[in-house]
Amino acid sequence: MKEKVLSYLEKDARIPHRDIAVMLGISEKEVEDIIEQCERDGTIKCYRTVIDWNKTGKKTVSALIELKTIPQRDKGFDAVAERVSHFPEVTSVSLMSGGFDLAITVEGNDMRDVAMFVAEKLATIEGVTATATHFELQKYKEHGVVFNLEKSDIRGNE
């Protein structure tokens, strides 16, 4: 039952507890108890809102950074991942399989900010052997939410 409650909250954190209770055929108190327990034990990390920042006029740049690193004795990739996680520019860090070790999502005011962050902070971390930066050009979907696709492809397709 916990997983079902969490699935509803993940899709819409503002869904009324009574609605979840009705859909699952349990009491509102049971839903509230599950949510409170998940908040206490850290299963629920936070409640987020997905925002299309392009509609607000706020100018930011996002990039996916591929990072190759040498695993540290007794810590593997965790030490580098933890260090990277503490930078305020970093919005996500994941251990990956394949051609690189960590996938890092970074936000900055412009491409230069992101490039300087990579050059001055990420690339200088002990054990980091390579980085590759991929700038986000257009966001189509985030956290399961589809963004307005009326905008034409910015590459031009001539």
N, C-alpha and C positions, 0 to 999 in steps of 0.2 A: 504493500500500500504506500510505503514511503516513496518508492521510486515513481509511482503515479502522481503523487502530490507534487514531487519535485519537477516532474515533466511539465505539469501545468504552470508552475511558477517560472520555469525556465522560459516558456513561451511568452508569459505575461506576468511580471512580478506584481502587477496591480490587480490581478483577478481576485475578486472577493472570496474569502474563505468559505462562505456559504455556498457559492457557486461550485467550488471544488467538491465540497461535501455532497451536494446534490448529484453531481456527475459521477462520483465514486460510490454513492449509496452509504455514506458514513456520516457521523455527526460533525457539526462545525467544530465542536470541542476537540474531536479526534484530529481534525485537520490542523487546528491551532497547536495541539500538543506535538504533532509530528514536526511542524515548522519550528516551534520553539526548541525542540531537541536538536534539530539540524543546525540551527543557529548557534546553540551552545557547543556542539561537538565539532563545529567548523566545516560541516558538509556544505552549508550555505555560506559562501565567502562574502558576498555582497549582493546588493540589488542594483542593477544597471539600467540605464536608458539608452537606447540606440538612437543617435542623432545624426541627421544628414547635415553636417556642418556647412556644406556648399550652399544650403538655403539660408544660412544665417549671415553669410558674408565673411565669416572667419576664415582666414587664410592659413592653412597648415599643410605640411607635406608629410606623407607617410612613406616608409620604406621597409622592405623585407631585407634583412641582412643575413647572409649565410656566413657562418663562422666555423672555421676549422680550428681545432685545438688538440693539444696533446693531453690525454687523460692523466690526472695526477694520482700517484700511489695512494691507495686506500680511500680515495675520494672520487675517482673517475672524472666525469664531466661536471659533477655537482658543484665543485668549488668555483669554477669559472661561471657556471650558470647562476649561482647565488650572487656572485660579485656583479655580474651584468644586470641582474634583476633589481639591484638597488639604485641604478641610474634613473632619474625622473623622466628622461626622454624615452625610456624603454617601456612599451605597453604590453609586450608578451615575450616569453622565452620558452622554447620547446626543444627537447632533445630529439634528434631526427635520425632516421636510418638513411643510407644512401651516400651521396657524394660529399656531404658536409655534416658537421656534428650538431650545431645549434642553429635554430631559426629564431631570429630576433626581430620584432617589429618595433620600429622607432618612429616618433613624431617630432617634427621641428617646425620652425617658422618658414623655412625655405630649404631648397636643396643644399645650399652651402652650409647651413646649420647642421644638417644630417651628415654631410660629407666630413665636416670638421669633427663632429662627434665620433664618427667611425675612425678617423685618422688619429685623433688625440686621446680618445678614451678606450675604444674597443681594441684597436690594433695594438695598443701598448700593453695590454694585459699579458702577464707572463703565461706562456703556453699557447697563446693564440698564434697560429701559423699562417692563416689566410682569412680574408673577408671578401665578400662579393655583395654589392649593394644593388637592389632592384627597387626603383621608385614606383610608387603606386600612381597610375595615371588617371584611373576612373574607378570608383567603387560601385559595384553592381549589387552586392549582397553582403550583409554583415550580421552575424549572430542569427541567421535564419530569416532576416528581414530584407526583402527586395527593395532596392532604392529606385527612385523615379528613373526610368530608362528613356525618357523623351529626348534627352541630349544625344546628339549624333556622335558617332565615333570620332574622337579628337585626332586620330591619325589622318583623317581626310579621305582615304580610299579613292584616290584619283585615278 
